Amino acid sequence: MNPDLLDAARRRGDPPADGLIGELGDGAWAVAAMLRGVRRNDQALPPSLPERARTFLETVRPPDWLDRTRVLRGQRWAHEHLLPVTTALFCASLPSAYAAARGARVLAATGRLQGDIDRRVNETARFVLDVLEPGALDPEGHGIRAVQRTRLVHAAVRRSLAGVVPAEEPPINQEDLLGSLLTFSVVVVGAVRRLGFAVDARTADDYFHLWRGVGAMLGIAEELLPMDFAGAAEVTRLLA
């Protein structure tokens, strides 16, 4: 990947979500609270949800190019290897994300690195497990709603930290989002392999394809998303 593309990504947030949060203003956190009880993808949104938020959430859907067969293969692999995958998440993925200087800066600014780390870790783990559940992106799954909630929270955090962190590098920017996505995919697969479990190339590609789709739903520009696991591994090395 062109380093200039990553440099530009560091200066960009998530314009559609940021625009919504800008319109909602102080009501953004109330909207986030309304969505906590909406778990299933086919569950109706609260009637009191502002129409502009409802309209935005309708756009946060799996992209047309996402291959459901490959997604299910990746999810079933994760489900069948849940112990090593969760071990990799807690012992490799999350530490990698929190050790990143820019990501830690955001957590420190929100106070969640010092005083609320247990909740932060549990929320992240819940998000990942919701996405990895077989059928998570189907109507009866929980993955789409999990992504929608997370994307709105990211935008709300960006708004709340305006003026606290350098304006030229917004918090939870495109590069931050891409880096987090790679820790949940590439870093997890690498750690599972180090634990002694074989992960063949097709499985690694399917697992990354799932996360590539989630990344698009989270608002990562598609030109930043590697096409396959090998490309993702290369970008991971660039960001390290």
C-alpha positions, 0 to 999 in steps of 0.5 A: 500500500502506498504510504501516502495513502496511509498518511492521508487516512490519518487525517480523515475521520468518517464523514457520514457518521461524523456529519450525523453526530454533528447534527445530533450534537449532545443528543448523540450519546442518547442515541447510542444509549437507545441502541444498546437494547437493539441486539438482533439485526432484524429487531426494530429500531426504537420509535423515538430514534431521530429520523436522521439516525434511522436513515444513516443506520439503514446505510450501514449494511454488508457491502454488495461484494461480500461473499456470504459463503466465505463469511460463514466459512470464516465464522465457523472456523472461529467458532470451532476454534473459539478458545485459541481465537479468544486467547489470541484476541486477549493476549495478542490483538487487544495488547497490540491495539492498546500499545499503539501510541495513537490509539492509546492517546485516544483511550487516555484522553477519554479516561477509559485507559486509566479508570475503565479498562475492564469495561473497554476490553469487555465491550471490544470483546463483545463486539468481536464475538458478535461479528464472529458468531456464525450467521452474524450478518444474517437477519437473526444475527447480531453483527450488523447492529454491533457494527452500527453501535460501534460506528456511532460511538466512534463518531461520538468520541471524535466529536467529544475529543475535538480540541483535545487531540491535534486537529490534523489527526482526528481520533479514531481516524481512518488509519486507526480504524484500519489498524484495529481491523488488522489486529482483529484479523491478521494478528489473531490468525498469526497468534492462533498459528503461534499457539500451534493450530494450523490455519491454511491460506483459504481459511485465513483469506475467508477470515479476513474477507469477513473482517474486510466486510466489517471494515467497510461497514465501520466506515473504512474507505474501501481503497484502504482495505486490502483485497486478501490476507497476504495484502493485509499482512503487508499493511500490518507490517507497514503500520507496526 
